Amino acid sequence: MPLPEYNSTQAAVDKMRPKQGVCASNPNRIRFVIECLEAMIAVAGDSAKVAIKISPAMPFNDIHDADPKETYTTFVAALAPMRLGYLHVLRTALPETFDLLKLLYPGAFAVGGGFTKATGDEALQSGLAGFDVSAYMVSRQNQLPML
């Protein structure tokens, strides 16, 4: 039951949520997404049946975050104890996105965004990713969770 990214994680970034009042701190800015995930887990009955895709520092819909590293490391650290089915992270302009966030997330970690077969295989073999979500003719995985 993936949470639609365009409605949820956008709530955590500057351009979509002014950094004033209740939205002044990262924990408050990510609260909406965390609460949505908690509600989905309650309905699904098992956190392993819920997943989320994030795209740190992606300027889609004119979104801007002055400090995406801080926002997304705070966010992923909050996701870690939820034990979701997987976290899907899209490669974006944030340097070393996968290395940075993989350290914070102990569960199944999916990567996507501009992989070729060779670079996807490398991400899997190095342990950087549990699976890649690139558009290939053949599905490839190391640790695809059973939902």
ZAGU-842612 format. One line per 10 residues: number of its first residue (from 0); their letters; for each residue x, y, z negated of N, C-alpha, C. Coordinates in nm, 3 decimals. Layout:
BEGIN
NUM> A> X,Y,Z,X,Y,Z,X,Y,Z | ...
END
This chain:
BEGIN
0> MPLPEYNSTQ> 0.084,-0.117,0.000,0.000,0.000,0.000,0.090,0.125,0.000 | 0.158,0.156,0.112,0.246,0.273,0.114,0.168,0.403,0.094 | 0.227,0.495,0.021,0.167,0.626,-0.003,0.198,0.714,0.116 | 0.098,0.778,0.178,0.124,0.862,0.296,0.221,0.975,0.261 | 0.337,0.974,0.325,0.441,1.069,0.291,0.400,1.213,0.319 | 0.328,1.236,0.427,0.294,1.373,0.461,0.204,1.439,0.358 | 0.135,1.364,0.276,0.049,1.421,0.174,0.115,1.425,0.038 | 0.210,1.340,0.016,0.258,1.319,-0.120,0.393,1.383,-0.149 | 0.498,1.336,-0.086,0.629,1.386,-0.124,0.649,1.532,-0.084 | 0.569,1.583,0.008,0.577,1.725,0.041,0.542,1.811,-0.080
10> AAVDKMRPKQ> 0.465,1.757,-0.173,0.428,1.832,-0.292,0.549,1.864,-0.380 | 0.659,1.794,-0.359,0.776,1.812,-0.445,0.875,1.916,-0.394 | 0.857,1.966,-0.273,0.957,2.056,-0.217,0.915,2.203,-0.226 | 1.013,2.292,-0.220,0.993,2.436,-0.241,0.884,2.498,-0.156 | 0.893,2.478,-0.026,0.804,2.548,0.066,0.658,2.512,0.043 | 0.635,2.389,0.000,0.499,2.343,-0.021,0.447,2.376,-0.161 | 0.535,2.384,-0.258,0.496,2.410,-0.397,0.589,2.518,-0.452 | 0.542,2.640,-0.471,0.629,2.745,-0.524,0.691,2.705,-0.656 | 0.819,2.740,-0.676,0.889,2.705,-0.801,0.860,2.811,-0.907 | 0.739,2.810,-0.953,0.700,2.901,-1.060,0.595,2.832,-1.146
20> GVCASNPNRI> 0.583,2.873,-1.268,0.483,2.814,-1.357,0.503,2.665,-1.370 | 0.397,2.589,-1.348,0.400,2.444,-1.367,0.496,2.375,-1.270 | 0.531,2.441,-1.161,0.617,2.379,-1.060,0.763,2.423,-1.074 | 0.798,2.484,-1.185,0.932,2.539,-1.201,1.040,2.433,-1.215 | 1.008,2.316,-1.266,1.111,2.213,-1.285,1.085,2.094,-1.194 | 1.192,2.023,-1.159,1.176,1.906,-1.073,1.081,1.801,-1.132 | 1.089,1.769,-1.261,0.994,1.671,-1.315,0.848,1.712,-1.294 | 0.818,1.840,-1.307,0.682,1.885,-1.281,0.649,1.883,-1.132 | 0.747,1.910,-1.048,0.723,1.913,-0.904,0.700,1.774,-0.848 | 0.756,1.671,-0.910,0.736,1.534,-0.859,0.619,1.464,-0.928
30> RFVIECLEAM> 0.561,1.528,-1.026,0.455,1.465,-1.105,0.337,1.418,-1.020 | 0.294,1.496,-0.922,0.182,1.458,-0.837,0.206,1.322,-0.771 | 0.324,1.306,-0.713,0.356,1.182,-0.643,0.363,1.065,-0.741 | 0.425,1.085,-0.855,0.435,0.979,-0.955,0.295,0.939,-1.003 | 0.209,1.037,-1.028,0.074,1.006,-1.074,-0.007,0.934,-0.966 | 0.013,0.970,-0.840,-0.054,0.898,-0.731,-0.008,0.753,-0.725 | 0.123,0.732,-0.738,0.177,0.596,-0.737,0.123,0.516,-0.855 | 0.117,0.576,-0.972,0.062,0.507,-1.090,-0.083,0.467,-1.067 | -0.161,0.554,-1.005,-0.301,0.522,-0.975,-0.310,0.408,-0.874 | -0.224,0.410,-0.773,-0.224,0.303,-0.674,-0.185,0.170,-0.737
40> IAVAGDSAKV> -0.089,0.172,-0.828,-0.047,0.050,-0.897,-0.162,-0.003,-0.981 | -0.235,0.085,-1.046,-0.349,0.042,-1.128,-0.454,-0.026,-1.042 | -0.478,0.026,-0.923,-0.577,-0.034,-0.832,-0.524,-0.165,-0.775 | -0.397,-0.166,-0.734,-0.338,-0.285,-0.673,-0.317,-0.397,-0.774 | -0.300,-0.360,-0.901,-0.279,-0.460,-1.005,-0.136,-0.507,-1.020 | -0.047,-0.458,-0.936,0.093,-0.502,-0.941,0.176,-0.398,-0.867 | 0.278,-0.345,-0.932,0.362,-0.242,-0.870,0.434,-0.294,-0.745 | 0.456,-0.425,-0.737,0.524,-0.481,-0.620,0.440,-0.471,-0.494 | 0.311,-0.438,-0.508,0.222,-0.423,-0.392,0.216,-0.279,-0.343 | 0.293,-0.192,-0.405,0.294,-0.050,-0.370,0.435,-0.012,-0.328
50> AIKISPAMPF> 0.447,0.072,-0.225,0.577,0.117,-0.175,0.566,0.263,-0.135 | 0.680,0.325,-0.112,0.680,0.464,-0.067,0.795,0.487,0.029 | 0.771,0.577,0.124,0.874,0.620,0.218,0.904,0.766,0.187 | 1.032,0.800,0.181,1.072,0.939,0.160,1.168,0.983,0.269 | 1.167,1.112,0.297,1.254,1.170,0.399,1.323,1.293,0.341 | 1.425,1.274,0.260,1.491,1.387,0.194,1.546,1.489,0.294 | 1.514,1.615,0.272,1.566,1.728,0.351,1.515,1.730,0.495 | 1.406,1.664,0.525,1.351,1.669,0.660,1.266,1.795,0.675 | 1.290,1.874,0.779,1.217,2.000,0.794,1.081,1.987,0.863 | 1.022,1.870,0.862,0.891,1.848,0.925,0.787,1.945,0.868
60> NDIHDADPKE> 0.701,1.999,0.953,0.596,2.094,0.913,0.653,2.216,0.840 | 0.773,2.257,0.880,0.836,2.376,0.822,0.860,2.363,0.672 | 0.885,2.241,0.626,0.913,2.217,0.485,1.056,2.258,0.456 | 1.076,2.318,0.342,1.211,2.357,0.300,1.226,2.330,0.151 | 1.339,2.275,0.114,1.373,2.255,-0.026,1.514,2.310,-0.045 | 1.530,2.405,-0.133,1.659,2.470,-0.155,1.764,2.373,-0.208 | 1.722,2.270,-0.280,1.817,2.173,-0.337,1.760,2.032,-0.324 | 1.758,1.977,-0.202,1.700,1.844,-0.182,1.773,1.735,-0.259 | 1.902,1.751,-0.279,1.976,1.650,-0.355,1.919,1.640,-0.496 | 1.899,1.751,-0.562,1.844,1.752,-0.697,1.699,1.700,-0.699
70> TYTTFVAALA> 1.619,1.746,-0.604,1.479,1.703,-0.599,1.468,1.552,-0.581 | 1.541,1.498,-0.483,1.525,1.356,-0.452,1.599,1.264,-0.547 | 1.708,1.309,-0.608,1.769,1.223,-0.710,1.679,1.217,-0.834 | 1.618,1.328,-0.870,1.522,1.328,-0.981,1.404,1.238,-0.948 | 1.355,1.249,-0.826,1.239,1.171,-0.783,1.270,1.021,-0.782 | 1.380,0.982,-0.723,1.415,0.840,-0.715,1.445,0.783,-0.853 | 1.507,0.862,-0.939,1.530,0.816,-1.077,1.396,0.791,-1.148 | 1.295,0.870,-1.118,1.162,0.850,-1.177,1.092,0.728,-1.116 | 1.122,0.698,-0.991,1.063,0.580,-0.925,1.124,0.449,-0.975 | 1.250,0.452,-1.011,1.323,0.329,-1.044,1.252,0.238,-1.145
80> PMRLGYLHVL> 1.204,0.290,-1.258,1.140,0.200,-1.354,1.001,0.152,-1.312 | 0.948,0.207,-1.204,0.815,0.166,-1.159,0.815,0.030,-1.091 | 0.932,-0.016,-1.047,0.947,-0.147,-0.983,0.853,-0.164,-0.863 | 0.857,-0.067,-0.773,0.776,-0.071,-0.652,0.821,-0.185,-0.561 | 0.735,-0.220,-0.466,0.770,-0.325,-0.370,0.898,-0.292,-0.295 | 0.910,-0.167,-0.253,1.033,-0.119,-0.190,1.031,0.032,-0.182 | 1.148,0.089,-0.165,1.165,0.231,-0.138,1.223,0.241,0.003 | 1.152,0.310,0.092,1.196,0.329,0.230,1.250,0.472,0.240 | 1.378,0.484,0.274,1.443,0.615,0.284,1.483,0.640,0.429 | 1.439,0.752,0.481,1.473,0.790,0.618,1.601,0.872,0.618
90> RTALPETFDL> 1.689,0.843,0.712,1.813,0.921,0.727,1.776,1.062,0.773 | 1.827,1.160,0.703,1.799,1.300,0.738,1.927,1.381,0.729 | 1.913,1.512,0.719,2.029,1.601,0.714,2.100,1.599,0.579 | 2.042,1.540,0.477,2.107,1.533,0.346,2.227,1.439,0.356 | 2.347,1.490,0.333,2.467,1.405,0.346,2.462,1.285,0.251 | 2.506,1.171,0.302,2.516,1.048,0.223,2.386,1.011,0.151 | 2.275,1.033,0.219,2.142,1.007,0.161,2.133,0.867,0.103 | 2.170,0.767,0.180,2.152,0.628,0.136,2.242,0.594,0.017 | 2.369,0.631,0.026,2.462,0.603,-0.083,2.416,0.669,-0.213 | 2.374,0.791,-0.203,2.330,0.868,-0.319,2.207,0.806,-0.386
100> LKLLYPGAFA> 2.106,0.773,-0.306,1.980,0.725,-0.362,1.982,0.576,-0.397 | 2.059,0.498,-0.325,2.070,0.354,-0.354,2.122,0.331,-0.495 | 2.215,0.415,-0.539,2.270,0.402,-0.675,2.162,0.420,-0.782 | 2.059,0.494,-0.751,1.954,0.525,-0.848,1.836,0.428,-0.844 | 1.828,0.349,-0.738,1.711,0.264,-0.720,1.750,0.117,-0.720 | 1.711,0.040,-0.823,1.754,-0.099,-0.834,1.673,-0.198,-0.750 | 1.561,-0.155,-0.697,1.473,-0.247,-0.624,1.508,-0.258,-0.477 | 1.416,-0.318,-0.401,1.434,-0.334,-0.256,1.446,-0.196,-0.192 | 1.550,-0.178,-0.113,1.584,-0.048,-0.055,1.586,-0.061,0.096 | 1.492,0.006,0.162,1.482,0.003,0.308,1.541,0.130,0.365
110> VGGGFTKATG> 1.610,0.120,0.476,1.666,0.236,0.543,1.609,0.247,0.683 | 1.604,0.367,0.735,1.556,0.388,0.871,1.608,0.521,0.923 | 1.600,0.538,1.053,1.637,0.666,1.112,1.764,0.661,1.192 | 1.753,0.632,1.320,1.866,0.640,1.410,1.962,0.523,1.409 | 1.919,0.410,1.354,2.007,0.294,1.354,2.005,0.224,1.489 | 2.121,0.175,1.528,2.130,0.083,1.642,2.133,-0.058,1.582 | 2.130,-0.158,1.665,2.140,-0.293,1.612,2.270,-0.311,1.533 | 2.379,-0.258,1.586,2.509,-0.272,1.520,2.513,-0.198,1.386 | 2.466,-0.074,1.382,2.471,0.000,1.256,2.369,-0.053,1.156 | 2.256,-0.105,1.205,2.160,-0.170,1.116,2.218,-0.295,1.054
120> DEALQSGLAG> 2.285,-0.376,1.137,2.351,-0.496,1.084,2.457,-0.460,0.981 | 2.532,-0.354,1.008,2.636,-0.310,0.916,2.575,-0.267,0.781 | 2.463,-0.195,0.785,2.397,-0.151,0.661,2.350,-0.271,0.580 | 2.302,-0.374,0.648,2.257,-0.495,0.579,2.375,-0.573,0.521 | 2.479,-0.592,0.600,2.593,-0.671,0.557,2.672,-0.605,0.445 | 2.674,-0.472,0.444,2.749,-0.399,0.340,2.673,-0.394,0.208 | 2.545,-0.429,0.211,2.464,-0.421,0.090,2.400,-0.284,0.070 | 2.424,-0.193,0.163,2.364,-0.060,0.153,2.212,-0.070,0.157 | 2.161,-0.163,0.237,2.016,-0.177,0.253,1.973,-0.321,0.235 | 1.855,-0.337,0.179,1.794,-0.469,0.172,1.733,-0.506,0.306
130> FDVSAYMVSR> 1.682,-0.405,0.374,1.632,-0.424,0.510,1.628,-0.290,0.581 | 1.635,-0.294,0.715,1.623,-0.170,0.789,1.491,-0.170,0.863 | 1.438,-0.052,0.884,1.304,-0.038,0.938,1.310,0.024,1.077 | 1.413,-0.010,1.151,1.428,0.042,1.286,1.337,-0.036,1.379 | 1.306,0.024,1.491,1.216,-0.039,1.588,1.297,-0.135,1.676 | 1.307,-0.258,1.632,1.381,-0.361,1.704,1.282,-0.465,1.753 | 1.324,-0.542,1.849,1.240,-0.650,1.900,1.229,-0.763,1.797 | 1.332,-0.779,1.717,1.335,-0.887,1.619,1.347,-0.827,1.480 | 1.265,-0.871,1.388,1.270,-0.823,1.250,1.393,-0.882,1.182 | 1.466,-0.799,1.109,1.585,-0.845,1.039,1.574,-0.803,0.894
140> QNQLPML> 1.623,-0.884,0.803,1.611,-0.852,0.662,1.713,-0.924,0.577 | 1.737,-0.871,0.460,1.815,-0.939,0.356,1.723,-0.972,0.240 | 1.640,-0.875,0.200,1.555,-0.898,0.084,1.417,-0.835,0.102 | 1.347,-0.872,0.205,1.213,-0.820,0.228,1.120,-0.874,0.121 | 1.058,-0.786,0.044,0.970,-0.835,-0.064,0.844,-0.899,-0.008 | 0.797,-0.997,-0.078,0.672,-1.062,-0.040,0.558,-0.987,-0.108 | 0.476,-0.919,-0.029,0.367,-0.840,-0.087,0.239,-0.919,-0.095
END
